[in-house]
Amino acid sequence: MKNLFNRFHPIHQLEKKREALVEEGKLPTPIAELLSEPYPLPETKLNELEFLVFDLETTGLDPKKDRILSIGHLKIHNMLVDISTSVHTYIKAEKYVKPEAAVINHIVPEMLSEGQLFDEAMHDLFRAMKGKILIAHGTIVEKSFIDAYVKLRYGLDSLPLLWLDTLILEKSLLRNKNDTGTGDYQLAAVRERHNLPPYLAHNALADSIATGELFLVLVKIIYGKSVPLLSNVYKRIY
């Protein structure tokens, strides 16, 4: 019965897509390395997994015309946020800074002038993502910019990556089930609802740390003292 469950689970479907891409042997090196490790079984306990929480600061929300300006990420393992793994990268893209975006994320051209080249920064991100379950708050932004990059750079369609989304986890709570769309699900507002301290918003690394903390709190609220399985969390999102 367990094997039958695994075979039809969405994570297994992702694994089949990953295997198919790797077996073709035509992937560019950064993507082949990213997808080289099999995904965990759905019944794997969360405390046995490694997660990468990350955030992108961009010039806007349209990956067809906007650019990534900075990337922040860190790991969660043993269900603990590991600050020692924190990485914050500015990308050499000073000519793309928009005044209206700078008002929000406080990224100005001078901060990017000595940043990392875009391809190098993305390859570093892919290396950090390898073997990890990805977490973001509102994954649509991160997904869309990664999809746009691999399409433009390598001609590949959306990658079969394993994502969790703290925004959707928050919406899955019973008290939010009947929300008609008027609730505030921005990261700072959700953290405040859960009595988490304020933080420096719209900074890629700060947002990553804030999202990682929120993820652990939401898991605790939803599952209490029990040790949840990956499938339990995943089905709340997809």
C-alpha positions, 0 to 999 in steps of 0.5 A: 500500500505504501508503494502504491501511495508513493507511486501516485504522490505529486512528489513521486511525479516530480521525481519521475520528471527529474529522472527523465531529464537527467537520463536524457543526458542533455542538461547543461552542467549547472542544471545537471548538478542541481537535479543530480540527487533523487527527491525524498520519499513522501513519508520522510520525516521533516526533521530528516530533511534539509531545506533551503530558504531563499528570497530574491530582490528584483526590480519588479514582478515581471521576469520578462522585463525585470531583473534580479538584484540580490539573492539571500538564502540559508539552510534549515536542518534538524528543524533549526534555522542555521544562521551560519549558512547565510549567504547574501549576494548582490548582482552586478546589475546597477544599470537596471535599478528602478527608483520606484523599486529602490524605495522599497528594497533600498538597493541603489546602483552603488551597492551593485557596482561590485556585485557578482556576475548574474550567471555566476550568482545563479550557478551559486544559487543552484549549487545551494539548492542541490538536494534541498527542499526549497522554501519561500514566502509566496513562491510565485516570484522566485519560481517565475524568475528561475523559470525565466532564467533557465528558459532564456539561458538554456532553453529549458522549461520549468524545472521539477523542483520541490517547493514549500510556501509559507504563505500558502501554509498560513492560508491553510490554517483553519482560521484563514480557511474562509478568507475572502482575499481581504487578509494581509499575507505579507511576510511581516504581517504573518510574522506579527500574527504569530508574535514573531519580532519585526525585521528588516523587510525587503532585504533578501537575506533578512527575508530568508531568515524571517521566512525560515523562522515562520516556517518552523512556527507554522509547522509547530502550530499545525502539527504540535509535538508530532513529527510531521512527514513531508507528505503532510506538509506538501498536501497543504500546499498542492 
